[in-house]
Amino acid sequence: MQADLESGPWPYEGRRFAGIVVTNYLHRPLLPILVDSLEPQGMLLYETFARGNERFGKPSNPAFLLEPGELLEAVRGRLRVVAYEDRVVAEPRPAAIQRIAARRE
């Protein structure tokens, strides 16, 4: 499915998904909507750039970098965290990232 997720209302109102995958993208208003859009036992896999990435290049604007623990806060009390990382990776290029795997109970 394809949709413009920033310029209008959530296009999948009322739909639930068994899995949602987000990579290298941050639009904070979507975080609670994504969590709400999971079916029971549905998984959220989310990975994007974190604060500290500015030392490696772009993105460097804080508006596009997760704050420490921000993904954990986005799911706290709503999903069970299966795995979480907040680290610097070397591949495919050096970057500061956060990633989370979380399940709706």
Secondary structure in CASP SS format (residue, H / E / C, confidence):
PFRMAT SS
TARGET T0000
AUTHOR 0000-0000-0000
METHOD secondary structure of the structure
MODEL  1
M C 1.00
Q C 1.00
A C 1.00
D C 1.00
L C 1.00
E C 1.00
S C 1.00
G C 1.00
P C 1.00
W C 1.00
P C 1.00
Y C 1.00
E C 1.00
G C 1.00
R C 1.00
R C 1.00
F E 1.00
A E 1.00
G E 1.00
I E 1.00
V E 1.00
V E 1.00
T E 1.00
N C 1.00
Y C 1.00
L C 1.00
H C 1.00
R H 1.00
P H 1.00
L H 1.00
L H 1.00
P H 1.00
I H 1.00
L H 1.00
V H 1.00
D H 1.00
S C 1.00
L E 1.00
E E 1.00
P E 1.00
Q E 1.00
G E 1.00
M E 1.00
L E 1.00
L E 1.00
Y E 1.00
E E 1.00
T E 1.00
F E 1.00
A E 1.00
R C 1.00
G C 1.00
N H 1.00
E H 1.00
R H 1.00
F C 1.00
G C 1.00
K C 1.00
P C 1.00
S C 1.00
N C 1.00
P H 1.00
A H 1.00
F H 1.00
L C 1.00
L E 1.00
E C 1.00
P C 1.00
G C 1.00
E H 1.00
L H 1.00
L H 1.00
E H 1.00
A H 1.00
V H 1.00
R C 1.00
G C 1.00
R C 1.00
L C 1.00
R E 1.00
V E 1.00
V E 1.00
A E 1.00
Y E 1.00
E E 1.00
D E 1.00
R E 1.00
V E 1.00
V E 1.00
A C 1.00
E C 1.00
P C 1.00
R C 1.00
P C 1.00
A E 1.00
A E 1.00
I E 1.00
Q E 1.00
R E 1.00
I E 1.00
A E 1.00
A E 1.00
R E 1.00
R C 1.00
E C 1.00
END
